[in-house]
Amino acid sequence: MRSIRPKTLALPLFLCIGSLAAEPSLKDTYKDKFLIGAALNPSYYANETSPRSQLVKTQFSSITPENVMKWEPIHPKPGQYRFEAADRFLDFGVKNGMFVVGHTLVWHQQTPKWVFEDEKGAPLTRDGLLERMREHIHTLVGRYKGRIKGWDVVNEALNENGTLRDSPWKKIIGDDFVQKAFEYAHEADPTAELYYNDYRLEVPAKRDGAVALVKKIKAAGVPVTGIGIQEHVTPVWPASNDLEASITAFGQLGLKVMITELDVDMLPGSKKFGDADISRREAADPAFNPYPKELPPEEQQKLARRYAELFGIYLKHRGTITRVTLWGINDGESWLNNFPIPGRVNHPLLFDRALHPKPAFGAVIDAASR
């Protein structure tokens, strides 16, 4: 049954019953356009007969791990790897025919302090940190060679002005640490797609910095397959023209462009739209938590209109856009409930806290037929 387009973006009748196996599915609706993905925590693949698992299998063609492949949980101590959770995640994706993304190999966050220090606690040398980076990348990418199809090789390396962030990676290795990470990932699996991933790439200066960074890496003969625009957006930011300018700029480099961490922050109070630096905190204020129980109908419609607008842009650039991944499945588990103000109740995704599709889900389905 097709959705009806009323004047407001309401759910199609077949979705109002709250079926977790709602048809049509996102992955089927977009199968000839681009992959539809979601970031998963372990509750979605721990039990394949659970409603959570069924929802993922029904709706999504690609999956990304929220945390289990980041350095801190998978490589917590020198010489110690914990592969169990990552293995379960990968097995779930492969078994269900999904495009599996690895996230993330090199990042300044969620990386243990020991990575950057010698046995005495002093900063490592450049050669020492390069060897540590290479060993980590070769171990992970090598273990999952041929099964993980694409890797977020480097995450969030740029400042707002497009320069490299002064992270421990840059301080110790130098400006070529990004290039080295891509080089090692390609050594470990020459067939894997390799991505650079960052937030606020819709900002012109940061966009230009990303373009320059990728050009420099490719000029050195090191492959870069694509770039991930995280897309932590609001109902009003970014403007459509800024988003389209970034998609176009990256596409002109011959890159695949992916929307990698999509959600729509529906709460007031953030001082900097789209800034996903997880260390950022802002002061609590009851005025910044206006929807502690549920999103009112008029706000549901605002969310639906925003998703319809965004997917309209992605569809316009199909061919350049190869994947759209939502950062999470349901509102209750979104990181935006605690960022940048802990304890707030946010409503940024396509499924509510009971795993029921929201009007925004219907808007995304409907966008594909326009």
C-alpha positions as CSV (number, residue, x, y, z in Angstrom):
1,M,0.0,0.0,0.0
2,R,1.5,3.4,-1.0
3,S,1.5,6.3,1.3
4,I,-0.9,9.1,0.8
5,R,0.4,12.7,0.6
6,P,-1.7,14.8,2.8
7,K,-1.0,18.5,3.4
8,T,0.9,17.5,6.5
9,L,3.6,14.8,6.5
10,A,1.6,12.2,8.5
11,L,2.4,8.5,8.7
12,P,1.0,6.3,6.0
13,L,-1.9,4.2,7.3
14,F,0.0,1.0,7.2
15,L,2.6,2.4,9.5
16,C,0.2,3.7,12.1
17,I,-0.3,0.3,13.6
18,G,3.3,0.4,14.8
19,S,4.5,-2.7,13.0
20,L,8.2,-3.2,13.3
21,A,8.2,-4.9,9.9
22,A,6.5,-1.9,8.2
23,E,6.4,-2.0,4.4
24,P,7.8,-0.6,2.3
25,S,11.2,-0.6,4.0
26,L,13.8,2.0,3.7
27,K,16.3,-0.4,2.1
28,D,13.8,-1.5,-0.5
29,T,12.6,2.0,-1.3
30,Y,16.2,3.2,-1.9
31,K,17.7,0.1,-3.3
32,D,18.3,1.6,-6.7
33,K,19.4,5.0,-5.3
34,F,21.9,4.5,-2.4
35,L,22.5,2.4,0.6
36,I,20.5,3.1,3.7
37,G,22.5,2.5,6.9
38,A,22.3,2.8,10.7
39,A,24.8,2.8,13.5
40,L,24.2,-0.1,15.9
41,N,24.8,-0.8,19.5
42,P,25.1,-4.5,20.5
43,S,21.4,-4.7,21.6
44,Y,20.5,-4.8,17.9
45,Y,22.5,-7.8,17.0
46,A,22.8,-9.8,20.2
47,N,19.6,-11.7,19.5
48,E,18.6,-12.1,15.9
49,T,15.0,-13.0,16.8
50,S,14.4,-9.9,18.8
51,P,12.2,-7.0,17.5
52,R,15.4,-4.8,17.5
53,S,17.2,-7.2,15.2
54,Q,14.2,-7.7,13.0
55,L,13.8,-4.0,12.5
56,V,17.4,-3.6,11.4
57,K,17.2,-6.5,9.0
58,T,13.9,-5.2,7.5
59,Q,14.9,-1.6,7.1
60,F,18.6,-1.2,6.5
61,S,21.1,-2.3,3.9
62,S,24.3,-1.1,5.7
63,I,25.5,-1.0,9.3
64,T,28.2,0.8,11.2
65,P,29.2,0.0,14.8
66,E,28.7,2.8,17.3
67,N,31.6,2.0,19.5
68,V,32.8,-1.6,19.4
69,M,35.6,-1.0,16.8
70,K,36.9,2.2,18.3
71,W,40.4,1.9,19.8
72,E,39.4,2.1,23.4
73,P,37.0,-0.9,23.5
74,I,38.8,-3.1,21.0
75,H,42.4,-2.5,21.9
76,P,42.4,-1.3,25.5
77,K,45.9,-2.2,26.5
78,P,49.2,-2.8,24.7
79,G,49.1,-6.3,23.1
80,Q,45.5,-6.9,24.2
81,Y,42.6,-7.0,21.7
82,R,38.9,-7.7,22.5
83,F,37.3,-8.8,19.3
84,E,34.2,-10.6,20.6
85,A,31.7,-7.7,20.2
86,A,33.2,-6.6,16.9
87,D,33.1,-10.2,15.6
88,R,29.4,-10.5,16.5
89,F,28.6,-7.2,14.8
90,L,30.4,-8.2,11.6
91,D,28.8,-11.7,11.6
92,F,25.3,-10.2,11.9
93,G,26.0,-7.9,8.9
94,V,27.6,-10.5,6.7
95,K,24.9,-13.1,7.5
96,N,22.2,-10.6,6.5
97,G,23.8,-9.4,3.3
98,M,24.6,-5.9,4.5
99,F,27.4,-3.5,3.5
100,V,29.5,-3.4,6.7
101,V,31.5,-0.3,7.6
102,G,34.3,-0.2,10.1
103,H,34.4,2.8,12.5
104,T,37.0,4.1,13.2
105,L,40.7,3.4,13.0
106,V,42.4,6.8,13.9
107,W,40.6,9.4,16.1
108,H,41.8,11.7,18.9
109,Q,38.8,10.6,21.1
110,Q,38.2,7.2,22.7
111,T,41.8,6.4,22.2
112,P,43.6,5.3,25.4
113,K,46.4,7.5,26.8
114,W,48.9,4.7,26.6
115,V,48.8,4.8,22.8
116,F,50.8,8.0,22.7
117,E,53.2,7.1,25.5
118,D,56.3,4.9,26.1
119,E,56.7,2.6,29.0
120,K,57.8,5.5,31.2
121,G,54.8,7.7,30.4
122,A,56.8,10.0,28.1
123,P,55.5,10.9,24.6
124,L,56.3,8.4,22.0
125,T,58.7,9.3,19.1
126,R,57.3,9.8,15.6
127,D,58.6,6.4,14.5
128,G,57.2,4.7,17.7
129,L,53.7,6.1,17.2
130,L,53.7,5.3,13.5
131,E,54.6,1.7,14.3
132,R,51.8,1.6,16.9
133,M,49.3,3.0,14.4
134,R,50.4,0.6,11.7
135,E,50.1,-2.4,14.0
136,H,46.6,-1.4,15.2
137,I,45.4,-0.8,11.6
138,H,46.9,-3.9,10.2
139,T,45.5,-6.0,13.0
140,L,41.9,-4.7,12.6
141,V,41.7,-4.3,8.9
142,G,43.6,-7.6,8.3
143,R,41.3,-9.5,10.6
144,Y,38.2,-8.4,8.7
145,K,39.8,-8.3,5.3
146,G,37.3,-8.9,2.5
147,R,34.3,-8.8,4.9
148,I,34.3,-5.2,6.1
149,K,33.8,-3.3,2.8
150,G,34.7,0.2,3.9
151,W,36.6,1.9,6.8
152,D,36.3,5.3,8.4
153,V,40.1,5.5,8.4
154,V,40.5,8.9,10.1
155,N,37.8,10.7,12.0
156,E,37.5,14.4,12.8
157,A,41.0,15.5,12.1
158,L,40.2,19.1,11.0
159,N,39.5,22.3,12.9
160,E,36.7,24.7,12.0
161,N,39.0,26.8,9.8
162,G,40.2,23.7,7.8
163,T,43.6,23.3,9.4
164,L,44.6,20.1,11.1
165,R,43.5,19.7,14.7
166,D,46.4,19.8,17.2
167,S,45.8,16.2,18.4
168,P,48.4,13.9,19.8
169,W,48.5,12.2,16.4
170,K,49.6,15.5,14.8
171,K,51.8,16.6,17.6
172,I,53.9,13.4,17.6
173,I,53.8,12.3,14.0
174,G,53.2,15.6,12.1
175,D,50.9,16.7,9.4
176,D,51.2,13.4,7.4
177,F,49.6,11.2,10.1
178,V,46.4,11.2,8.1
179,Q,48.2,10.1,4.9
180,K,50.0,7.4,6.9
181,A,46.7,6.0,8.3
182,F,45.3,5.6,4.8
183,E,48.5,4.1,3.5
184,Y,48.5,1.4,6.3
185,A,44.8,0.7,5.8
186,H,45.4,0.2,2.0
187,E,48.3,-2.1,2.8
188,A,46.1,-4.2,5.1
189,D,43.2,-4.6,2.6
190,P,43.8,-3.2,-0.9
191,T,40.1,-4.0,-1.8
192,A,38.5,-2.0,1.0
193,E,37.0,1.4,0.5
194,L,38.7,4.0,2.6
195,Y,37.0,7.1,4.0
196,Y,37.7,10.4,5.8
197,N,34.9,11.3,8.1
198,D,34.1,14.6,9.9
199,Y,31.3,16.9,11.1
200,R,30.4,20.5,10.0
201,L,31.9,19.9,6.5
202,E,29.1,22.1,5.3
203,V,31.0,25.1,6.6
204,P,33.0,26.6,3.7
205,A,36.4,26.9,5.5
206,K,36.2,23.3,6.8
207,R,35.0,22.0,3.5
208,D,38.0,23.7,1.8
209,G,40.3,22.1,4.3
210,A,38.9,18.7,3.7
211,V,39.3,19.2,-0.1
212,A,43.0,20.2,0.4
213,L,43.7,17.3,2.7
214,V,42.3,14.7,0.3
215,K,44.1,16.3,-2.7
216,K,47.4,16.1,-0.7
217,I,46.9,12.5,0.2
218,K,46.0,11.5,-3.4
219,A,48.9,13.4,-4.8
220,A,51.2,11.2,-2.7
221,G,49.7,8.2,-4.4
222,V,47.7,7.0,-1.4
223,P,44.1,6.0,-2.2
224,V,41.1,7.7,-0.7
225,T,37.8,6.3,-1.7
226,G,35.3,8.7,-0.1
227,I,34.4,11.3,2.4
228,G,31.8,11.1,5.1
229,I,29.7,14.2,5.9
230,Q,28.4,13.4,9.4
231,E,25.2,15.6,9.1
232,H,24.4,16.2,12.7
233,V,21.8,18.8,11.7
234,T,19.0,20.9,13.1
235,P,15.7,21.9,11.5
236,V,17.4,25.1,10.3
237,W,21.1,24.2,9.9
238,P,22.8,23.7,7.5
239,A,21.3,25.6,4.6
240,S,20.6,23.5,1.6
241,N,23.1,25.4,-0.6
242,D,25.9,24.8,1.8
243,L,25.2,21.1,2.0
244,E,25.0,20.9,-1.8
245,A,28.2,22.8,-2.2
246,S,30.0,20.3,-0.1
247,I,28.6,17.3,-1.9
248,T,29.6,18.8,-5.2
249,A,33.1,19.8,-4.1
250,F,33.9,16.3,-2.8
251,G,32.3,14.7,-5.8
252,Q,34.5,16.7,-8.1
253,L,37.5,15.1,-6.5
254,G,36.3,11.8,-7.8
255,L,35.2,10.7,-4.3
256,K,32.2,8.8,-3.2
257,V,30.2,10.9,-0.8
258,M,28.4,9.4,2.2
259,I,26.1,10.9,4.8
260,T,27.5,9.0,7.8
261,E,25.9,10.1,11.1
262,L,22.6,11.6,10.3
263,D,20.3,12.9,13.0
264,V,18.2,16.0,13.5
265,D,18.6,17.8,16.9
266,M,15.1,18.9,17.9
267,L,16.1,20.8,21.1
268,P,17.0,24.4,21.6
269,G,20.1,25.6,23.4
270,S,23.1,24.5,21.4
271,K,25.5,27.3,20.8
272,K,27.1,25.8,17.7
273,F,25.0,23.9,15.2
274,G,26.5,20.6,14.1
275,D,29.5,20.6,16.4
276,A,29.9,17.0,17.4
277,D,33.0,17.3,19.5
278,I,32.0,14.8,22.3
279,S,34.1,16.7,24.9
280,R,31.9,19.8,24.5
281,R,29.5,20.5,27.3
282,E,26.9,23.3,27.9
283,A,25.1,24.4,31.0
284,A,21.8,22.8,31.8
285,D,18.6,24.9,31.6
286,P,15.0,23.6,31.8
287,A,14.2,25.8,28.8
288,F,16.6,23.6,26.8
289,N,14.6,20.4,27.6
290,P,11.1,21.3,26.4
291,Y,9.9,17.8,25.4
292,P,10.7,15.4,28.3
293,K,7.9,13.0,27.4
294,E,7.3,13.2,23.7
295,L,7.7,15.4,20.7
296,P,4.5,17.4,20.1
297,P,2.6,16.9,16.8
298,E,3.8,20.3,15.3
299,E,7.4,19.4,16.1
300,Q,6.9,15.9,14.6
301,Q,5.8,17.7,11.4
302,K,8.9,20.0,11.5
303,L,11.1,16.9,11.9
304,A,9.4,15.2,9.0
305,R,9.8,18.2,6.7
306,R,13.5,18.5,7.5
307,Y,14.1,14.8,6.7
308,A,12.1,15.2,3.5
309,E,14.2,18.2,2.6
310,L,17.5,16.4,3.3
311,F,16.6,13.3,1.4
312,G,15.5,15.4,-1.5
313,I,19.0,16.8,-1.7
314,Y,20.6,13.4,-1.3
315,L,18.4,12.1,-4.1
316,K,19.3,15.0,-6.3
317,H,22.9,14.0,-6.0
318,R,22.4,10.2,-6.3
319,G,25.5,8.7,-7.9
320,T,27.7,11.0,-5.9
321,I,25.9,10.0,-2.7
322,T,26.4,6.3,-2.2
323,R,25.2,5.8,1.3
324,V,23.1,7.6,4.0
325,T,23.6,6.3,7.5
326,L,21.5,7.4,10.5
327,W,23.4,7.6,13.8
328,G,21.3,5.2,15.8
329,I,17.9,3.5,15.4
330,N,15.6,4.9,18.0
331,D,15.3,8.2,19.9
332,G,15.8,6.7,23.3
333,E,19.4,5.6,22.5
334,S,20.5,8.6,20.6
335,W,23.7,10.3,21.9
336,L,21.9,13.6,21.5
337,N,19.9,12.8,24.7
338,N,23.1,13.7,26.6
339,F,25.0,16.1,24.2
340,P,26.0,18.8,24.7
341,I,23.7,19.0,27.8
342,P,23.5,15.8,29.9
343,G,20.1,14.5,30.8
344,R,17.9,16.0,28.1
345,V,15.3,14.1,26.1
346,N,15.8,14.4,22.4
347,H,13.8,13.0,19.4
348,P,16.2,13.1,16.4
349,L,15.6,9.8,14.5
350,L,13.1,8.0,12.4
351,F,11.9,5.5,15.1
352,D,10.6,6.5,18.5
353,R,11.5,4.9,21.9
354,A,9.0,2.0,21.3
355,L,10.6,1.3,17.9
356,H,7.6,2.7,16.1
357,P,8.1,4.6,12.9
358,K,7.5,8.4,13.2
359,P,6.1,10.8,10.6
360,A,9.7,11.5,9.6
361,F,9.9,7.8,8.5
362,G,6.9,8.3,6.2
363,A,8.5,11.5,4.8
364,V,11.7,9.7,3.9
365,I,9.7,6.9,2.2
366,D,7.6,9.4,0.3
367,A,10.7,11.5,-0.8
368,A,11.9,8.6,-3.0
369,S,8.8,8.8,-5.2
370,R,8.8,12.5,-5.9
